[in-house]
Amino acid sequence: MSLDWFFYSLYGLPPPARKRSRPMQVLAVGISRSGTESLREALHILGLNHTYHGFDTILPPSSLEATYRLLQKKYSTPATAGATPKLTAEDFDTVLGDCVGVSDLIAAEFAPELVAAYPDAKVILNVRRDRDGWYHSMQQTMGYFDANPIDLDWCKSWFSAELFWIRQTMCRTMMPRFFRGSFASNGKWVYEQHVAMVRGLGLPEDRLLEWSVEDGWEPLCRFLGKDVPQMEFPSGNPPKAWAERIARTMAVHHERAVRKIVVFVAGFVVMLATVAYLVWG
C-alpha cells in the first residue's frame, strides 16, 4: 500500500467538478514569471477566456490534489515502448476542465504532454529575455514554494487538507521535480533547458510562437488570428501583488489549522491529565 493512499484517505478533498465542452486552444508553456499573468489577461481580452493560471491551482485547493495525481502519473508510471501516453487530454481535463488555455508553471511542467494531448492547440513559448531579472522575480514569488522547512507552517499543514496539498504538490513535488531539486541552485540552467526542449519539439511555425511581453499585441494577435485591441498591453503581476494575493488566499486555511491545533493540544492535555489521575490518583 503506497503512502499516497494514506494521503488521499486522510486529506482527500472533493474532486473539482470539471468537464470539457470547448476545445483547448492555447498552451502557454513558458515558466512562471515570464509574463504568464500578463499573457493570461491578454488572452482573456482576445476572447480566450478562461485561461488556466497558477492561482487557479490553489483556488480551489482540490485542484492541487488533482494536479498531484497528474504529477504522480507522469513520474511514477514506467515508460513502455509503443504504449499509450502516460497523460491524456482526459487526465488533464480533471484539472483544466473547460478552460480554453493554460499557462504558468503547470503548463511548463507538462509542456510536452500537453502538446501531445491537445494537438490542435496553438503553443506559445513565453520567455523573459532578462534571465537575472526572471531569477530574482522567481525568488521573490515562487521561491515561497521552493523549500519545505520544518516550521510552524509545516506543522499547520498536517492539520489542514488545503495546506497539506499546497505543501505536497508545490513544495514537495512540482517545484523540486521541475527545478531538479532546487530552484535556488538550478533555476537558470533549468530555464535554458526548458526553452531548448520546447524549441526541440519540432512544431511548425503556424503552431509555435516564441514571444515576450516586450513584443506586445502585434505578433500575438497575428499568431492567433485576432484583431489588435486598441488598448495597452496588460501590465501583469508584480511580486508585491503576488505576495499579497497569496497571503489573502492562505489566511483562511492557516486560521482553520490553528483552531484544529488548539483543539488537538487541548485534547492531548486532557488525556494526559486523565491518565495521570488514574495512575497516581
C-alpha positions as CSV (number, residue, x, y, z in Angstrom):
1,M,0.0,0.0,0.0
2,S,1.5,3.3,-1.1
3,L,1.9,6.4,1.1
4,D,-0.2,8.3,-1.4
5,W,-3.2,6.1,-0.5
6,F,-2.8,7.3,3.1
7,F,-2.6,10.9,2.0
8,Y,-5.7,10.6,-0.2
9,S,-7.6,8.9,2.6
10,L,-6.7,11.4,5.3
11,Y,-6.6,14.6,3.3
12,G,-8.8,13.8,0.3
13,L,-10.8,16.8,-1.0
14,P,-13.9,16.6,-3.2
15,P,-12.6,16.5,-6.8
16,P,-13.3,19.6,-8.9
17,A,-16.4,19.2,-10.9
18,R,-14.9,19.9,-14.3
19,K,-15.9,18.7,-17.8
20,R,-14.7,19.9,-21.2
21,S,-17.3,21.3,-23.6
22,R,-14.9,23.6,-25.6
23,P,-11.6,22.7,-27.3
24,M,-8.3,23.6,-25.8
25,Q,-6.9,26.5,-28.0
26,V,-3.7,27.8,-26.4
27,L,-0.9,26.3,-24.4
28,A,1.4,29.0,-23.0
29,V,4.3,26.8,-21.8
30,G,6.7,29.4,-20.5
31,I,7.9,29.2,-16.9
32,S,6.3,31.3,-14.2
33,R,7.4,35.0,-14.0
34,S,7.8,35.0,-17.8
35,G,4.8,37.3,-18.4
36,T,2.4,34.5,-17.6
37,E,-0.2,36.8,-15.8
38,S,0.1,39.5,-18.5
39,L,-0.3,36.9,-21.2
40,R,-3.3,35.3,-19.4
41,E,-5.0,38.7,-19.2
42,A,-4.2,39.4,-22.8
43,L,-5.7,36.1,-23.9
44,H,-8.9,36.9,-21.9
45,I,-9.1,40.3,-23.7
46,L,-8.8,38.4,-27.0
47,G,-11.7,36.2,-26.0
48,L,-9.8,33.1,-24.9
49,N,-11.5,33.0,-21.5
50,H,-10.9,31.1,-19.3
51,T,-7.1,30.6,-19.5
52,Y,-5.9,28.5,-16.5
53,H,-3.1,30.0,-14.4
54,G,-1.2,29.2,-11.3
55,F,-3.7,30.9,-9.0
56,D,-6.3,28.5,-10.4
57,T,-4.2,25.7,-9.0
58,I,-4.8,26.8,-5.4
59,L,-8.3,28.1,-5.9
60,P,-10.0,25.8,-5.1
61,P,-7.4,23.7,-3.3
62,S,-9.0,20.5,-4.7
63,S,-7.2,21.4,-7.9
64,L,-3.9,20.8,-6.1
65,E,-4.8,17.2,-5.2
66,A,-5.8,16.6,-8.8
67,T,-2.5,18.2,-10.0
68,Y,-0.6,16.0,-7.6
69,R,-2.2,12.9,-9.2
70,L,-1.1,14.1,-12.6
71,L,2.5,14.6,-11.3
72,Q,2.5,11.1,-9.8
73,K,1.2,9.6,-13.0
74,K,3.9,11.4,-15.0
75,Y,6.8,10.4,-12.8
76,S,5.6,7.1,-11.4
77,T,4.3,5.3,-14.5
78,P,7.0,3.3,-16.2
79,A,7.7,4.3,-19.8
80,T,7.0,1.4,-22.2
81,A,7.9,1.5,-25.9
82,G,4.7,1.7,-28.0
83,A,2.5,2.2,-25.0
84,T,-0.2,4.8,-24.9
85,P,0.9,8.2,-23.4
86,K,1.1,8.5,-19.7
87,L,-1.1,11.5,-19.7
88,T,-4.0,12.2,-22.0
89,A,-6.5,15.0,-22.5
90,E,-8.9,13.2,-20.3
91,D,-6.3,13.3,-17.5
92,F,-5.6,17.0,-17.9
93,D,-9.3,17.9,-18.1
94,T,-9.7,16.7,-14.5
95,V,-7.7,19.9,-13.6
96,L,-8.3,22.2,-16.6
97,G,-11.9,21.3,-17.2
98,D,-13.5,23.7,-19.7
99,C,-10.5,26.1,-19.9
100,V,-9.5,27.1,-23.5
101,G,-6.0,28.0,-22.5
102,V,-3.4,27.1,-19.8
103,S,-0.3,29.0,-18.6
104,D,2.2,29.3,-15.8
105,L,4.2,26.5,-14.1
106,I,1.6,23.8,-14.6
107,A,1.8,24.4,-18.4
108,A,5.6,24.4,-18.3
109,E,5.8,21.3,-16.1
110,F,3.6,19.3,-18.5
111,A,4.6,21.1,-21.7
112,P,5.4,18.0,-24.0
113,E,2.5,16.1,-22.6
114,L,0.0,19.0,-23.1
115,V,1.3,19.5,-26.7
116,A,0.7,15.8,-27.4
117,A,-2.7,15.7,-25.6
118,Y,-4.1,18.7,-27.4
119,P,-2.7,18.5,-31.0
120,D,-4.9,21.3,-32.3
121,A,-3.9,23.9,-29.7
122,K,-1.6,26.7,-30.5
123,V,1.6,26.8,-28.4
124,I,3.2,30.0,-27.0
125,L,6.7,29.8,-25.6
126,N,6.6,32.9,-23.5
127,V,10.1,33.9,-22.5
128,R,11.8,36.5,-20.4
129,R,14.9,37.9,-22.0
130,D,16.4,39.3,-18.8
131,R,17.3,36.0,-17.1
132,D,18.7,37.6,-14.0
133,G,15.5,39.7,-13.7
134,W,13.5,36.5,-14.1
135,Y,15.5,34.6,-11.5
136,H,15.2,37.5,-9.0
137,S,11.4,37.7,-9.6
138,M,11.1,34.0,-9.1
139,Q,12.9,34.2,-5.8
140,Q,10.5,36.8,-4.6
141,T,7.4,34.8,-5.6
142,M,7.6,31.2,-6.4
143,G,10.6,30.9,-4.1
144,Y,7.8,30.6,-1.5
145,F,7.3,27.0,-2.7
146,D,11.0,26.2,-3.2
147,A,11.5,24.9,0.4
148,N,9.8,22.7,2.9
149,P,11.3,23.8,6.2
150,I,10.1,22.2,9.4
151,D,8.5,25.3,10.9
152,L,5.1,26.5,12.2
153,D,3.7,26.5,8.7
154,W,4.9,22.9,8.2
155,C,3.1,21.9,11.4
156,K,-0.1,23.6,10.3
157,S,0.0,21.7,7.0
158,W,-0.7,18.4,8.8
159,F,-3.9,19.9,10.3
160,S,-5.4,21.3,7.1
161,A,-6.1,19.4,3.9
162,E,-5.7,22.6,1.9
163,L,-2.4,23.5,3.4
164,F,-1.3,19.8,3.1
165,W,-1.9,19.7,-0.7
166,I,-0.2,23.1,-1.2
167,R,2.9,21.6,0.5
168,Q,2.6,18.2,-1.0
169,T,2.0,19.4,-4.6
170,M,4.0,22.6,-4.8
171,C,6.8,22.3,-2.2
172,R,7.4,18.6,-2.1
173,T,6.7,17.6,-5.7
174,M,6.3,20.2,-8.5
175,M,9.0,22.7,-7.7
176,P,11.7,20.1,-6.8
177,R,10.8,18.0,-9.8
178,F,10.8,20.8,-12.3
179,F,13.9,22.5,-10.9
180,R,15.8,19.2,-10.4
181,G,15.9,19.5,-6.6
182,S,16.2,23.2,-6.0
183,F,15.2,26.4,-7.8
184,A,17.8,28.4,-6.0
185,S,20.6,26.2,-7.2
186,N,19.3,25.1,-10.7
187,G,16.8,27.8,-11.8
188,K,18.8,29.4,-14.5
189,W,20.0,26.3,-16.3
190,V,16.6,24.6,-16.0
191,Y,15.1,27.7,-17.6
192,E,17.5,27.4,-20.6
193,Q,16.9,23.7,-20.8
194,H,13.2,24.2,-20.8
195,V,13.3,26.7,-23.6
196,A,15.5,24.4,-25.7
197,M,13.2,21.5,-25.0
198,V,10.1,23.3,-26.3
199,R,12.0,24.6,-29.4
200,G,13.1,21.0,-30.0
201,L,9.6,19.6,-30.1
202,G,9.7,20.4,-33.9
203,L,6.4,22.2,-34.0
204,P,5.6,24.0,-37.3
205,E,5.8,27.8,-37.4
206,D,2.0,28.1,-37.5
207,R,1.7,26.2,-34.3
208,L,4.6,27.7,-32.2
209,L,5.2,31.3,-31.2
210,E,8.2,32.4,-29.2
211,W,7.1,35.6,-27.5
212,S,8.0,38.0,-24.8
213,V,5.9,40.7,-23.1
214,E,8.0,43.3,-24.8
215,D,6.7,42.1,-28.1
216,G,3.2,43.2,-27.2
217,W,0.0,42.7,-29.1
218,E,1.1,42.5,-32.7
219,P,2.8,39.1,-33.0
220,L,0.5,37.6,-30.5
221,C,-2.6,38.7,-32.4
222,R,-1.2,37.7,-35.8
223,F,-0.4,34.2,-34.4
224,L,-3.9,33.8,-33.0
225,G,-5.7,35.4,-35.9
226,K,-7.1,38.1,-33.7
227,D,-7.5,41.9,-34.2
228,V,-5.1,44.1,-32.2
229,P,-7.0,45.7,-29.3
230,Q,-6.9,49.5,-29.0
231,M,-5.5,49.4,-25.5
232,E,-2.2,49.0,-23.6
233,F,-0.9,45.5,-23.1
234,P,-1.7,44.2,-19.6
235,S,0.9,45.0,-17.0
236,G,0.9,41.7,-15.2
237,N,1.5,40.6,-11.6
238,P,4.4,42.3,-9.7
239,P,6.0,40.4,-6.8
240,K,4.4,42.5,-4.1
241,A,0.9,42.0,-5.6
242,W,1.6,38.3,-5.9
243,A,2.7,38.0,-2.2
244,E,-0.4,39.9,-1.1
245,R,-2.7,37.7,-3.1
246,I,-1.1,34.5,-1.8
247,A,-1.4,35.8,1.8
248,R,-5.1,36.5,1.4
249,T,-5.6,33.1,-0.1
250,M,-3.7,31.3,2.6
251,A,-5.1,33.2,5.6
252,V,-8.3,31.3,6.0
253,H,-6.5,27.9,5.8
254,H,-4.0,29.0,8.4
255,E,-6.7,30.2,10.7
256,R,-8.6,26.9,10.4
257,A,-5.4,24.9,11.0
258,V,-4.6,26.9,14.2
259,R,-8.1,26.1,15.5
260,K,-7.5,22.4,14.9
261,I,-4.1,22.5,16.6
262,V,-5.6,24.2,19.7
263,V,-8.3,21.5,19.9
264,F,-5.7,18.7,19.4
265,V,-3.4,20.1,22.1
266,A,-6.2,20.7,24.5
267,G,-7.5,17.1,24.0
268,F,-4.0,15.7,24.4
269,V,-3.5,17.7,27.7
270,V,-6.9,16.4,29.0
271,M,-5.9,12.8,28.1
272,L,-2.6,13.1,29.9
273,A,-4.3,14.6,32.9
274,T,-6.8,11.7,32.9
275,V,-4.1,9.1,32.7
276,A,-2.1,10.8,35.5
277,Y,-5.1,10.8,37.7
278,L,-5.9,7.2,37.0
279,V,-2.3,6.1,37.7
280,W,-1.3,8.2,40.6
281,G,-4.7,9.2,42.0
